[in-house]
Amino acid sequence: MFSSPTSSRTLATTTLKGAGLIDSDTRMRDATADKPGGRKGTSKIRTHRTRPIDAYKEPHGPGRASMLAARTQPGGASDILTIRGASTVGRLRRNAATAAVTGVTPSKAHAVPVKAVEVWKDFVNRRWNPESRFLNLERMMDDPEIQKHNLLPPGAPASSVREASVLFKLASHLKPAVQTLSLANNNISSGQLLSTLAHYLPKLANLSLQNNNLKVWRDIDFISGRKGKLEHLRELILLGNPLRELEIQNGKGDKYKSDMARRFTSLIMLDQEAIATIAFDAPGPSSTPVTEKRATATTFPYEMRPPFITGVEDSVVSNFLVRFFPLFDDQRAALLDAYHPSATFSFSCNTAIPSRARIQGLHVSKDMPNQRKLDWGLWLNNGSRNLNRMGGGVDKVVNSLHLGSEEAIRAMLTLPKTKHDVSGSPEKFCIDAWPVGQGENLKLFISLHGQFIEEPSQGIRSFDRAFVLAPAPPGSRAKLNGWDVMVLSDQWSIRAYSTHDAWHPGPMRVQAGDAIPTQPTQQPTGCIPSSSSLIPASALSTFSEPQRNLIVQICERTGLNVKYAVDCLQNNAWGFDRAIANFEQVKGALSRDAFL
């Protein structure tokens, strides 16, 4: 009985599947049926009979017939390697499978191949410390197993993102989750190799990239937290990378730290040093729903206090300022006698318009047209010492600090002319003064805030000025010219104009809005009420600014009205401490009319 072609094809398919030469889902097709129209060409199926050339090849290696026979025998090469195998370490050649059957050892096949993923998995497990949740992937190119299987870890020549992704994916399967990862000493020169790190280890807390070859900020941006990556990173080490070392060598260490802090907002340690952060204590969420709408605070919890002069006779301060500023406005060269031969002088400009002034529109107001005529160039081009905006290196920083009285006066003469109305409008100035040092080194510190008119534009600028004064020694140039004190240090800050309401005693507004109504505040029992708001302005109009300050302080401290406060100060030579001591002695004998 003859078998049909279909049954013959089925028999052949079954035989080849059993031998492992084809997959189970592969169908046999008729080799003669590959021509259209149903025409059958000459069959190209050849028998496996011995060819003449096999007789010459057989002594040196397996012939074609023996190879086929070996593959069809049970337990042959098909048991070692399947046709559709997984990726392996290296490339398996056909003669490796032949050698396993025939016993012939080819020159390039020494062992049965192992899957690369298995090697990486074993490597990660060996480097994993579950107790400390630390994965040590340092110096991967020096690992014997990696070298044995010719793998390419991240940082090795010709390595790619694929190898790094395999490592990070395997790390993501570790339990407990990886908290600390070290990739130090791997010669990683591109941040692209780290591009999948945040995907597989998004909650990584500590990362070391020490002694690699990262050179540009773009390499860092591949793991940057500000792009939604590594948002939980607490510590980062980049020591030994060109990017970090060049920034430090160029004197940009602070900028480097600032840029890193902006990229990783959760970072608290950078290169084994703490990052300075500003934190605000915020109350936790309440489980009770809030139904009552609370008023928003509009003022600071503490009020602005009046200016003060303490520890020194107010006449010393007032005499110095009343004489200093007229000379500074009209005859600056005459101030040479008021400065110590080794005194220092510097000035700096802050060109930014204060928020208060911007809201009030002071610099664009039609009522103040001269504000638009002001030119900062007259100040900036003459040695402004704003260290935050100063370029040009150390020389410019040093040259903008003027040493000695002659250098100080020479620098002042280059600046625009000014007009300080100290006597006519004392309310536009705020003076605080107190002693510093002790013994023979006792000095007087004066902090002055106010405004001046710049000529010839007639525009108004605000300023802050700090003096350090010392008593003028007898026979000194300052003493011979009528100065009781001489200037040791003079620091002058020129600012864009803002009104003197900033130091007006009373509540300080948090934000712009309507004026704060003056309301008497209830004081605790036994405390002297605040009396500055109860003093009529007309009662102080005949006194100088330092005297007004002392009168207000006495009224605040003792509760006396203006008349008795003035008597107390005058009887004690305007000495604040002596006046207070005298009040404590006689307060029991004072009538009710003496108090506010």
C-alpha positions as CSV (number, residue, x, y, z in Angstrom):
1,M,0.0,0.0,0.0
2,F,1.3,3.4,-1.0
3,S,1.2,6.3,1.3
4,S,-0.2,9.6,0.2
5,P,2.0,12.7,-0.1
6,T,0.1,14.3,2.8
7,S,0.8,11.3,5.1
8,S,4.5,11.3,4.0
9,R,4.8,15.0,4.9
10,T,3.2,14.3,8.3
11,L,5.5,11.5,9.0
12,A,8.6,13.6,8.1
13,T,7.4,16.5,10.3
14,T,6.9,14.2,13.2
15,T,10.3,12.7,12.8
16,L,12.1,16.1,12.6
17,K,10.2,17.5,15.6
18,G,11.2,14.4,17.6
19,A,14.8,15.0,16.6
20,G,14.6,18.7,17.7
21,L,15.5,20.0,14.3
22,I,12.4,22.1,14.0
23,D,10.0,23.8,16.5
24,S,6.7,22.3,17.3
25,D,4.7,25.1,15.6
26,T,6.6,24.9,12.3
27,R,4.7,23.4,9.4
28,M,6.3,21.4,6.5
29,R,5.7,22.7,3.0
30,D,6.2,21.1,-0.3
31,A,9.5,22.4,-1.8
32,T,8.2,21.7,-5.3
33,A,5.1,23.8,-4.7
34,D,6.8,27.1,-4.7
35,K,6.0,27.9,-8.3
36,P,2.7,29.7,-9.3
37,G,0.1,28.0,-11.4
38,G,0.5,24.6,-9.8
39,R,3.5,23.8,-11.9
40,K,6.0,21.6,-10.1
41,G,9.6,22.1,-10.7
42,T,12.5,19.7,-10.2
43,S,12.8,18.7,-6.6
44,K,15.9,20.2,-5.0
45,I,15.7,17.9,-2.0
46,R,19.0,16.0,-1.7
47,T,19.7,12.8,0.0
48,H,22.2,12.5,2.7
49,R,24.4,10.0,1.0
50,T,28.1,10.2,1.4
51,R,29.8,12.7,-0.9
52,P,33.3,12.1,-2.2
53,I,34.6,15.2,-0.4
54,D,33.4,13.8,2.9
55,A,36.0,11.1,2.6
56,Y,38.7,13.7,2.8
57,K,37.1,15.7,5.6
58,E,36.3,12.8,7.8
59,P,39.8,12.2,9.3
60,H,40.0,15.9,10.4
61,G,36.5,16.5,11.4
62,P,32.9,15.2,11.2
63,G,31.4,14.9,7.8
64,R,28.0,16.1,6.7
65,A,26.4,12.7,7.2
66,S,27.9,12.1,10.6
67,M,26.8,15.6,11.8
68,L,23.2,14.8,10.8
69,A,23.3,11.4,12.4
70,A,24.6,12.9,15.6
71,R,21.9,15.5,15.8
72,T,19.1,12.9,15.2
73,Q,20.3,10.5,18.0
74,P,18.7,10.7,21.4
75,G,20.8,12.6,23.9
76,G,22.6,14.4,21.1
77,A,23.3,18.0,20.6
78,S,19.6,18.9,20.7
79,D,19.6,18.2,24.4
80,I,22.3,20.9,25.0
81,L,21.0,23.8,22.9
82,T,17.6,24.6,21.4
83,I,17.3,26.3,18.1
84,R,15.5,29.3,19.6
85,G,17.6,29.8,22.8
86,A,17.8,32.9,25.0
87,S,20.6,35.4,24.8
88,T,23.9,34.0,26.0
89,V,27.3,35.2,27.0
90,G,29.2,35.4,23.7
91,R,28.1,33.9,20.4
92,L,27.5,30.2,20.2
93,R,28.8,28.7,17.0
94,R,27.6,25.5,15.3
95,N,30.9,23.7,15.8
96,A,30.4,24.0,19.6
97,A,27.3,21.9,19.4
98,T,29.1,19.4,17.1
99,A,31.9,19.1,19.5
100,A,29.6,18.2,22.4
101,V,28.6,15.1,20.4
102,T,31.7,14.0,18.5
103,G,34.2,14.7,21.2
104,V,36.1,17.0,18.9
105,T,37.1,20.3,20.7
106,P,37.1,23.3,18.5
107,S,39.7,26.0,19.2
108,K,37.1,28.7,20.2
109,A,34.7,26.6,22.3
110,H,35.8,25.8,25.8
111,A,32.6,25.6,27.9
112,V,28.8,25.5,27.7
113,P,27.6,29.2,27.5
114,V,25.7,30.9,30.4
115,K,23.0,33.4,30.0
116,A,24.2,37.1,30.6
117,V,21.3,38.0,32.7
118,E,22.1,35.2,35.1
119,V,25.7,36.5,35.4
120,W,24.4,40.0,36.2
121,K,21.9,38.6,38.7
122,D,24.6,36.7,40.5
123,F,26.8,39.8,40.5
124,V,24.1,42.1,42.0
125,N,23.2,39.5,44.7
126,R,26.9,39.3,45.7
127,R,27.2,43.0,46.0
128,W,23.9,43.5,48.0
129,N,23.8,44.1,51.7
130,P,20.2,43.7,52.9
131,E,20.9,44.7,56.5
132,S,22.1,48.2,55.5
133,R,20.0,48.2,52.3
134,F,23.3,49.1,50.5
135,L,24.1,48.0,46.9
136,N,27.8,48.3,46.1
137,L,28.4,48.6,42.4
138,E,31.8,50.1,42.6
139,R,34.7,49.1,40.3
140,M,32.6,46.7,38.3
141,M,35.2,46.4,35.5
142,D,37.6,44.8,38.1
143,D,35.1,42.0,39.1
144,P,36.5,38.6,38.0
145,E,33.1,37.2,37.0
146,I,32.4,40.2,34.8
147,Q,35.8,39.8,33.1
148,K,35.4,36.1,32.7
149,H,32.2,36.4,30.7
150,N,33.4,39.5,28.8
151,L,30.5,41.7,30.0
152,L,30.4,45.5,29.6
153,P,29.4,47.2,32.8
154,P,28.4,50.9,32.8
155,G,31.5,53.0,32.2
156,A,33.4,50.4,30.3
157,P,34.4,51.2,26.7
158,A,31.6,50.4,24.3
159,S,29.1,50.0,27.1
160,S,25.5,51.2,26.5
161,V,22.4,52.1,28.4
162,R,21.2,48.5,28.0
163,E,23.7,47.1,30.5
164,A,22.9,49.8,33.0
165,S,19.2,49.2,32.7
166,V,19.7,45.5,33.4
167,L,21.6,46.3,36.6
168,F,19.0,48.9,37.8
169,K,16.1,46.6,37.0
170,L,17.7,43.7,38.9
171,A,18.3,46.1,41.8
172,S,14.6,47.1,41.8
173,H,13.8,43.4,42.6
174,L,15.9,43.3,45.8
175,K,14.2,43.1,49.1
176,P,14.1,45.3,51.1
177,A,14.2,48.2,48.7
178,V,17.6,49.7,47.9
179,Q,18.2,52.8,49.9
180,T,21.9,53.5,49.2
181,L,23.7,52.9,45.9
182,S,27.3,53.4,45.1
183,L,28.5,53.7,41.5
184,A,31.9,55.1,42.4
185,N,35.1,54.4,40.4
186,N,33.4,53.2,37.2
187,N,34.7,55.9,34.8
188,I,31.1,56.8,33.9
189,S,31.4,59.7,31.4
190,S,27.8,60.2,30.3
191,G,24.8,60.8,32.3
192,Q,22.8,58.9,29.7
193,L,24.0,55.7,31.3
194,L,22.1,56.8,34.4
195,S,18.9,57.8,32.6
196,T,16.9,54.7,33.8
197,L,18.1,54.9,37.4
198,A,15.2,57.0,38.6
199,H,12.7,54.7,36.8
200,Y,13.8,51.6,38.5
201,L,14.9,53.1,41.9
202,P,12.6,56.2,42.3
203,K,12.9,56.2,46.1
204,L,16.7,56.0,46.3
205,A,17.9,58.1,49.3
206,N,21.7,58.0,48.9
207,L,23.8,57.9,45.7
208,S,27.6,58.0,45.2
209,L,29.0,58.8,41.8
210,Q,32.5,59.5,43.2
211,N,35.5,59.4,41.0
212,N,33.7,59.1,37.7
213,N,34.1,61.3,34.6
214,L,30.9,63.5,34.6
215,K,31.8,66.8,33.0
216,V,28.7,68.9,32.2
217,W,25.5,69.8,33.9
218,R,23.5,67.9,31.3
219,D,24.9,64.7,32.8
220,I,23.3,65.6,36.1
221,D,20.0,66.5,34.5
222,F,19.5,62.8,33.6
223,I,18.8,62.2,37.3
224,S,17.8,65.7,38.3
225,G,15.0,65.8,40.9
226,R,13.5,69.0,39.4
227,K,12.5,66.9,36.4
228,G,10.6,64.5,38.6
229,K,13.5,62.2,39.1
230,L,15.0,61.0,42.4
231,E,12.7,63.3,44.4
232,H,13.6,61.5,47.6
233,L,17.4,61.8,47.3
234,R,19.0,62.9,50.5
235,E,22.7,62.5,49.9
236,L,24.7,62.8,46.7
237,I,28.5,62.5,46.3
238,L,30.2,63.8,43.2
239,L,33.8,64.1,44.5
240,G,36.4,63.4,41.8
241,N,34.2,64.3,38.9
242,P,35.5,67.1,36.5
243,L,32.2,69.0,36.8
244,R,32.6,69.4,40.5
245,E,36.3,69.9,40.6
246,L,36.4,72.6,37.9
247,E,33.6,74.6,39.7
248,I,35.6,74.5,43.0
249,Q,38.9,75.4,41.2
250,N,37.2,78.4,39.6
251,G,36.0,79.8,42.9
252,K,32.3,78.8,42.1
253,G,31.8,76.5,45.0
254,D,28.8,78.3,46.4
255,K,27.2,78.5,43.0
256,Y,27.9,74.7,42.5
257,K,26.1,74.0,45.8
258,S,23.2,76.3,44.9
259,D,22.7,74.7,41.5
260,M,22.8,71.2,43.0
261,A,20.2,72.3,45.7
262,R,17.9,73.6,43.0
263,R,18.2,70.4,41.0
264,F,17.6,68.1,44.0
265,T,15.3,70.0,46.4
266,S,15.3,67.1,48.9
267,L,19.1,67.1,49.2
268,I,20.6,67.6,52.7
269,M,24.1,66.3,52.1
270,L,26.3,67.1,49.1
271,D,29.9,65.7,48.8
272,Q,29.8,64.7,52.5
273,E,28.9,68.3,53.6
274,A,25.6,69.5,54.9
275,I,23.5,71.9,52.8
276,A,22.2,74.9,54.6
277,T,18.4,75.0,54.4
278,I,15.7,77.2,55.7
279,A,12.8,75.3,57.1
280,F,9.4,76.5,58.5
281,D,7.5,74.6,61.1
282,A,4.1,73.9,59.6
283,P,1.2,72.4,61.7
284,G,0.1,69.0,60.7
285,P,-3.3,68.4,59.0
286,S,-6.2,68.4,61.4
287,S,-8.8,65.7,61.4
288,T,-11.5,68.1,62.5
289,P,-12.9,70.2,59.6
290,V,-12.5,73.9,60.0
291,T,-15.8,75.7,59.7
292,E,-14.8,79.1,61.1
293,K,-13.1,81.4,58.7
294,R,-10.2,83.1,60.5
295,A,-9.0,86.6,59.7
296,T,-5.6,86.8,57.8
297,A,-2.9,88.6,59.8
298,T,-2.1,92.0,58.3
299,T,0.6,93.1,60.8
300,F,3.8,91.6,62.3
301,P,3.5,90.4,65.9
302,Y,5.9,93.1,67.1
303,E,5.5,96.8,66.6
304,M,8.2,99.2,65.3
305,R,9.8,100.8,68.2
306,P,11.1,104.4,68.3
307,P,14.8,105.1,67.7
308,F,17.1,104.9,70.7
309,I,20.4,106.3,71.9
310,T,21.8,104.5,74.9
311,G,25.1,104.3,76.8
312,V,26.2,107.7,75.6
313,E,25.2,111.3,75.9
314,D,22.8,112.2,73.2
315,S,24.6,115.5,72.7
316,V,27.7,113.6,71.4
317,V,25.6,112.0,68.7
318,S,23.6,115.1,67.8
319,N,26.6,117.4,67.7
320,F,28.5,115.0,65.4
321,L,25.6,114.6,62.9
322,V,24.5,118.2,62.9
323,R,28.1,119.2,61.9
324,F,28.9,116.3,59.7
325,F,26.2,116.4,57.1
326,P,26.3,120.1,56.2
327,L,30.0,119.7,55.5
328,F,29.4,116.5,53.5
329,D,26.8,118.3,51.4
330,D,28.8,121.5,50.7
331,Q,32.5,121.0,51.7
332,R,33.5,117.4,51.7
333,A,37.2,118.2,51.7
334,A,36.7,119.9,55.2
335,L,35.8,116.4,56.6
336,L,39.4,115.3,56.4
337,D,40.0,116.3,60.0
338,A,37.0,114.2,61.2
339,Y,38.5,110.9,59.9
340,H,41.2,108.9,61.6
341,P,44.4,108.6,59.5
342,S,43.7,104.8,59.1
343,A,39.9,105.1,58.7
344,T,38.0,103.0,56.1
345,F,35.3,104.2,53.8
346,S,33.1,102.4,51.2
347,F,29.8,102.8,49.6
348,S,27.5,100.4,47.8
349,C,24.4,100.8,45.6
350,N,21.2,98.8,45.7
351,T,19.4,99.6,42.4
352,A,16.3,97.5,43.1
353,I,13.1,99.4,43.9
354,P,11.7,98.4,47.3
355,S,8.4,96.6,47.2
356,R,6.7,99.3,49.3
357,A,7.8,102.0,46.9
358,R,6.9,99.9,43.8
359,I,3.3,99.4,45.2
360,Q,3.0,103.1,46.0
361,G,4.3,104.0,42.5
362,L,6.8,106.5,43.9
363,H,9.3,106.2,41.0
364,V,6.7,106.8,38.3
365,S,4.5,109.3,40.1
366,K,3.6,112.6,38.4
367,D,4.0,114.2,41.8
368,M,7.7,113.3,41.8
369,P,8.9,113.9,38.2
370,N,12.6,114.2,39.3
371,Q,12.7,110.5,40.1
372,R,13.0,109.7,36.4
373,K,16.0,112.0,36.1
374,L,18.2,109.9,38.5
375,D,21.1,108.0,37.0
376,W,22.7,105.1,38.8
377,G,25.7,105.2,36.5
378,L,27.1,108.2,38.4
379,W,27.4,105.9,41.4
380,L,28.2,102.5,39.9
381,N,31.1,103.8,37.8
382,N,32.9,105.3,40.8
383,G,33.5,102.1,42.9
384,S,30.3,100.8,44.2
385,R,31.1,97.9,46.6
386,N,28.1,95.7,46.1
387,L,29.8,92.4,46.6
388,N,26.8,90.4,45.3
389,R,27.1,92.1,41.9
390,M,30.7,92.9,41.7
391,G,32.8,91.4,38.9
392,G,36.4,91.8,38.0
393,G,38.0,89.6,40.7
394,V,39.8,90.4,43.9
395,D,41.4,93.7,42.7
396,K,38.1,95.4,42.2
397,V,36.9,94.3,45.6
398,V,40.1,95.6,47.3
399,N,40.2,98.9,45.4
400,S,36.6,99.7,46.4
401,L,37.5,99.8,50.0
402,H,39.2,103.1,50.6
403,L,42.0,103.1,53.3
404,G,43.0,106.2,55.1
405,S,41.4,109.7,55.6
406,E,42.8,111.1,52.3
407,E,41.7,108.2,50.2
408,A,38.2,108.3,51.8
409,I,37.8,112.0,51.1
410,R,39.1,111.6,47.5
411,A,36.5,108.8,46.9
412,M,33.7,111.0,48.3
413,L,34.6,113.9,46.0
414,T,33.9,111.7,42.9
415,L,30.3,111.1,44.0
416,P,27.3,113.2,43.1
417,K,26.5,116.2,45.4
418,T,23.8,115.6,48.0
419,K,21.5,117.5,50.4
420,H,20.5,116.1,53.8
421,D,17.8,118.0,55.5
422,V,18.7,116.8,59.0
423,S,17.5,119.9,60.9
424,G,14.5,120.8,58.8
425,S,12.8,117.4,58.6
426,P,14.1,115.2,61.4
427,E,11.2,112.8,61.1
428,K,12.7,111.6,57.8
429,F,15.7,110.2,59.7
430,C,16.1,107.3,62.1
431,I,19.1,107.2,64.5
432,D,20.2,104.4,66.7
433,A,23.4,104.6,68.7
434,W,25.1,102.4,71.4
435,P,28.6,101.7,72.7
436,V,30.7,98.8,71.5
437,G,33.8,97.3,73.0
438,Q,34.9,98.1,76.5
439,G,37.6,99.8,78.5
440,E,40.2,101.7,76.4
441,N,38.7,100.1,73.3
442,L,35.2,101.6,73.9
443,K,33.7,102.8,70.6
444,L,30.4,104.3,69.5
445,F,28.3,102.7,66.8
446,I,25.8,104.9,65.0
447,S,23.2,103.4,62.6
448,L,21.5,106.1,60.5
449,H,18.6,105.7,58.0
450,G,17.2,108.5,56.0
451,Q,17.0,110.2,52.6
452,F,18.8,112.9,50.6
453,I,18.3,115.0,47.5
454,E,20.7,114.2,44.7
455,E,21.9,117.2,42.7
456,P,21.5,118.4,40.0
457,S,18.5,116.1,39.2
458,Q,16.8,117.0,42.5
459,G,15.6,113.4,42.8
460,I,15.3,111.7,46.1
461,R,17.3,108.6,47.2
462,S,17.2,106.7,50.5
463,F,20.3,105.6,52.4
464,D,21.7,103.7,55.3
465,R,24.9,104.8,56.9
466,A,26.9,103.1,59.7
467,F,29.6,105.0,61.6
468,V,32.1,103.6,64.1
469,L,33.4,106.6,66.2
470,A,36.1,106.9,68.8
471,P,36.9,109.7,71.2
472,A,39.3,112.2,69.6
473,P,42.6,112.2,71.6
474,P,43.8,115.5,73.0
475,G,46.1,117.2,70.5
476,S,44.9,115.1,67.6
477,R,43.9,116.8,64.3
478,A,40.3,116.1,65.0
479,K,40.3,117.6,68.5
480,L,42.2,120.7,67.4
481,N,39.5,121.3,64.8
482,G,36.6,121.0,67.2
483,W,35.6,117.3,66.8
484,D,34.9,115.4,70.0
485,V,34.9,112.1,68.1
486,M,36.6,110.9,64.9
487,V,35.4,108.4,62.3
488,L,37.1,105.0,62.3
489,S,34.7,103.3,59.8
490,D,32.1,104.7,57.4
491,Q,29.9,102.4,55.4
492,W,27.3,104.0,53.2
493,S,24.5,102.2,51.3
494,I,22.5,104.1,48.7
495,R,19.0,102.7,47.9
496,A,16.1,103.6,45.6
497,Y,13.7,105.9,47.4
498,S,11.1,104.7,49.9
499,T,9.2,106.8,52.4
500,H,10.2,107.1,56.0
501,D,7.0,105.4,57.1
502,A,9.1,102.2,57.3
503,W,10.5,103.2,60.7
504,H,7.4,105.1,62.0
505,P,6.6,103.7,65.5
506,G,3.6,101.5,65.7
507,P,2.2,98.3,64.0
508,M,4.1,97.1,60.9
509,R,1.9,96.0,58.0
510,V,2.5,92.6,56.4
511,Q,1.1,93.6,53.0
512,A,-0.1,96.6,51.1
513,G,-3.6,97.9,51.9
514,D,-5.5,100.5,53.8
515,A,-3.9,102.4,56.6
516,I,-4.0,100.7,60.0
517,P,-6.4,102.5,62.3
518,T,-4.8,103.7,65.6
519,Q,-6.5,101.9,68.4
520,P,-5.5,101.9,72.1
521,T,-4.3,98.4,73.1
522,Q,-5.3,96.9,76.4
523,Q,-2.2,96.3,78.6
524,P,-1.9,93.6,81.2
525,T,-2.5,94.6,84.7
526,G,0.6,96.1,86.3
527,C,2.3,97.1,83.1
528,I,2.9,100.7,82.0
529,P,0.8,101.4,78.9
530,S,2.4,102.4,75.6
531,S,2.4,106.2,75.7
532,S,4.0,107.1,72.3
533,S,0.6,107.4,70.7
534,L,-0.7,109.6,73.5
535,I,2.1,112.2,73.2
536,P,0.9,115.2,71.0
537,A,3.3,116.0,68.2
538,S,3.2,119.7,69.1
539,A,4.7,119.0,72.5
540,L,7.9,117.7,70.9
541,S,8.2,120.2,68.0
542,T,10.7,122.4,69.9
543,F,13.2,119.7,70.6
544,S,15.9,118.1,68.4
545,E,15.5,114.6,67.1
546,P,17.8,113.0,69.7
547,Q,16.0,114.9,72.5
548,R,12.6,113.8,71.2
549,N,13.8,110.2,71.2
550,L,14.9,110.5,74.8
551,I,11.6,112.1,75.8
552,V,9.5,109.4,74.2
553,Q,11.6,106.7,75.8
554,I,11.2,108.3,79.3
555,C,7.4,108.5,78.7
556,E,7.3,104.9,77.6
557,R,9.4,103.7,80.5
558,T,7.9,105.7,83.3
559,G,4.4,106.8,82.1
560,L,5.3,110.5,82.8
561,N,3.8,113.1,80.5
562,V,6.0,115.3,78.3
563,K,6.3,118.2,80.8
564,Y,7.6,116.0,83.7
565,A,9.7,113.8,81.3
566,V,11.5,116.9,80.1
567,D,12.0,118.2,83.6
568,C,13.4,114.8,84.6
569,L,15.9,114.7,81.7
570,Q,16.9,118.4,82.1
571,N,17.6,117.9,85.8
572,N,19.8,114.9,84.9
573,A,21.8,116.5,82.1
574,W,19.7,114.6,79.5
575,G,21.2,111.3,80.7
576,F,18.7,108.5,80.3
577,D,20.1,106.2,82.9
578,R,20.4,109.0,85.5
579,A,16.9,110.2,84.7
580,I,15.4,106.7,85.2
581,A,17.3,106.3,88.5
582,N,16.0,109.7,89.7
583,F,12.5,108.8,88.8
584,E,12.6,105.5,90.8
585,Q,13.6,107.6,93.8
586,V,10.8,110.2,93.7
587,K,8.0,108.4,91.9
588,G,6.1,107.8,95.2
589,A,5.9,111.5,95.8
590,L,4.6,112.5,92.3
591,S,1.0,113.5,91.9
592,R,-1.4,112.0,89.4
593,D,-1.0,115.1,87.2
594,A,2.6,114.0,86.4
595,F,1.5,110.9,84.5
596,L,-0.3,110.4,81.1
